[in-house]
């Protein structure tokens, strides 16, 4: 626009009507010519006037200084010497066309400076016509655009470099318009899809590339996100050139103008097929694990299919239909009561009562009354007759847990029940017959207790008719994954949470940990983890488990002392977790899975100070 105005001004000065109508004086002409020369020399460009045939008539100072020649030298200077050889054919053809047709001349080309350097110029020429419409002369203005050309060339080079960088990225990279239409796709995109750039720009490219189930699923989401102009992402399957679909995570980011409007979108897709397959495998494994839990040999809540557990369950199946006394042995927390319940459920007494007595939780002075009942006035506080557990269990099963803790005098009374099937209430003299199946359990070595004189040998042999040793959890590593899944399912349903998968590292950690507290410890840790979980993946904090590789410590103390020490450690840990609280759903008794009265007695026996944990 500036060039056209300059030429128009030049035309106005050259053919002013006022000058043509009034013959000026010689002085006035000289003054006008001088003024005209100053104006032309001040124009920021090369100003030339040419004859109708293209011969040079007038040149401003900038032309002379640039080429380093006089007007006469330039009039006789060949165009071949001034114009860059690569541009010369275009210049000649364009000028010939303008001269022949009378159309304005416009072209960009390079001209050689006095020092031999070439610079880019934009040339524009307009014809001046006489009264009969014939071209009288040409007015030409050339503007130096070399800086602009170099900047454009630099931008083109940078764009080419960026394009090459984008093409080397092993991801789907697509440039989009503000409306989401594809403008460009990198080499990886074109090679992966087998499409050309023109195919990619077509309106139906998404239907050709993305899985039919995903196109509709993400269309509305993408449209809303584009309108909001904020970054977003989705997951969808992209069709490879061989017809196979693979999952991609596609991230969209906008390019904004100065007003903050999105003028272009950049989408980058990362192949996540391996991750998706791993997630599918995990879901299938978890589903299969849950199915396996429902299908394995399971009595009550006994979960597992390891050889060690199968041996136990086989013993249960064999002894359950009989009325034989059963002695269940095993470490604390191995599920001895579950085994006892399984025996009862599969026996002919299944419809009758199943009475549980924890011999360790009842004071020695009251255990006989608890088992056999008492008459009114039998001892201080016995205000009325009370039936004992054996009477309540008539025709059913009585489970005597922690049988090794029975006082010596109560052992004698129990021996009589086993031998003669009769007993007397405390403070009474009437013999009562009983039809009760006895199942006993202990975590103590009763044979060692017999040897030390703390347990009657004849009672031991009466109880040990059908021994069922329950293996510790460390000997049932094959069952740990199933137990974890079982407890996760139970506690997530109880907590109203959704957990769809179990972290593999958690399973490995659980299988490598020795579980000194056995199933009870596992159960408590799973429950705690579910309560604290937020996502859909279950995991356990490794800090909650002691070092699984720590060697078992040697001790010269007796088995009873070792058990008491270990029992004290468990109780103190539970009290620490519950801030010294014993009762309630969050108390230490609930965490240990024992009645509050039992825990109170243990705390007293082991001389534990509850106040230190508050």
Secondary structure as UniProt FT lines:
FT   HELIX           2..14
FT   HELIX           17..21
FT   HELIX           26..42
FT   STRAND          46..51
FT   TURN            52..53
FT   STRAND          56..59
FT   HELIX           61..67
FT   HELIX           71..75
FT   HELIX           79..82
FT   HELIX           85..101
FT   STRAND          105..112
FT   TURN            114..115
FT   STRAND          118..129
FT   TURN            131..132
FT   STRAND          135..144
FT   HELIX           146..168
FT   STRAND          172..176
FT   TURN            178..179
FT   STRAND          182..185
FT   HELIX           187..193
FT   HELIX           197..201
FT   TURN            203..204
FT   HELIX           205..209
FT   HELIX           212..228
FT   STRAND          232..239
FT   TURN            241..242
FT   STRAND          245..256
FT   TURN            258..259
FT   STRAND          262..271
FT   HELIX           273..295
FT   TURN            300..301
FT   HELIX           307..320
FT   STRAND          326..329
FT   TURN            332..333
FT   HELIX           336..345
FT   TURN            348..351
FT   STRAND          354..358
FT   TURN            359..360
FT   TURN            364..366
FT   HELIX           367..372
FT   STRAND          373..374
FT   TURN            376..377
FT   TURN            380..381
FT   STRAND          386..387
FT   HELIX           389..392
FT   TURN            393..395
FT   STRAND          397..401
FT   HELIX           403..405
FT   HELIX           408..420
FT   STRAND          422..424
FT   STRAND          431..433
FT   STRAND          437..442
FT   HELIX           446..452
FT   HELIX           457..463
FT   TURN            464..465
FT   STRAND          466..469
FT   HELIX           473..475
FT   HELIX           477..495
FT   STRAND          501..502
FT   HELIX           504..512
FT   TURN            516..517
FT   HELIX           518..532
FT   STRAND          537..538
FT   HELIX           542..544
FT   TURN            548..549
FT   HELIX           559..577
FT   TURN            578..580
FT   TURN            585..586
FT   HELIX           588..592
FT   HELIX           596..605
FT   TURN            606..607
FT   HELIX           610..613
//
